[in-house]
Amino acid sequence: MFNRGDKVKWSSQSMGNHVKKAGVIVAVIPPIVKPDITQYVSDHSVQFTNPGYRDKESYLISVAPKEGSKARPKLYWPVASLLKKA
């Protein structure tokens, strides 16, 4: 569906607020494989904990901080069906 380097967007909901996100796919995770995030934790803020696995292909996505921010990029693992090409 998507490849490493593809720009994608999606929206998520938390406590009644809808948030739009956009980023770049940094890893394609095959079905029934737990993602290996060790190569990303030194330079990303990981936005999920204790990942298991998913039944379908999924993606790790790097979201850059807002312009001018000194924050690290955030690493997300959204549900693949929510992703759209940016």
TAZI-V760955 format. One record per helix or strand of 3 or more residues. SS is the DSSP state (2 for helix, 1 for strand). FROM is the first residue (numbers start at 1). LEN is the number of residues. If there is no record, write none. Layout:
BEGIN
SS/FROM/LEN  SS/FROM/LEN
END
This chain:
BEGIN
1/7/8  1/17/13  1/44/3  1/58/6  1/73/4  2/80/3
END
